[in-house]
């Protein structure tokens, strides 16, 4: 495609127009209509897309080089920080001494601790069962409606532990994946 | 005769006018995926992430660095694959317009393409969703997903 030629669609930008915006586009400085139109042009114009990919690669290479130099973990310094804390924790009193008075402290209105702890546990189980009623056992997918200012989740199926919340400042929906505790096998592509 | 011509002209005008607002985004969605490395080493917000500050302040990290930013124009019903820093990838498929929102399918894959999350959601136009947690270097990745569409199918 020659510069100045428009890709299909009367509202598209020309290659020359896109070239002028490409650097700002790759830097993330374009917003709104300009960003959308540039992205649309790139989706349809292989030569401009190639140029954008090259720019992204250059940026990526530079960024990785800088990261590699700056963020090499210093394990010796880390161990020097951890070692004194380990020594301090090993001198803590044994758990029997620390929790010895717990049984007495847990007496509530004359009832022994096991009775009201059991009651509380039963109440929690009842609430959980009520909340999860109708969910077939073994079905890992969670169907729910999470209403938020910015997004609504209709279906969430996760192989790891996942937490969902709204950012307090922006209201943006967050899906947080805990990679530490996976419970399924990898899926084939 | 003149009545039928007038009706015909009105119909053509109405159809043309009805088509104009849809043309801007009727064919697809501009998706933006920003990969951020969040760590507790140092205290810094990448200047290029200034606009994301309200989205990032709630996380328990002190340093946020932009690693990669990708924008793709994706036709409705098609799927875009975004390679994330490290071994992971994010697949996003815009399904259709739902009022002022954009219905999307989103799949996050981790190491060895292990499935981490599959979700269907409706994201408000010009708003973002944050997907976080995959470990990378000395921190975690926070992926900011934004979508923009002028119209819908």
Interface residues (C-beta under 8 A of the other chain):
Chain A: X9 X11 X25 X26 X27 X28 X32 X35 X36 X38 X39 X40 X41 X42 X43 X44 X56 X60 X63 X67 X71 X73 X149 X150 X151 X152 X153 X154 X155 X156 X157 X158 X159 X160 X162 X167 X168 X169 X170 X172 X173 X174 X175 X176 X177 X178 X179 X182 X184 X186 X187 X189
Chain B: X23 X24 X25 X27 X28 X30 X32 X34 X37 X39 X41 X48 X54 X55 X57 X58 X65 X66 X67 X68 X69 X70 X71 X72 X73 X74 X75 X101 X103 X108 X110 X112 X113 X114 X115 X116 X117 X118 X119 X120 X121 X122 X123 X124 X127 X128 X129 X130 X131 X132 X133 X134 X135 X137 X138 X148 X150
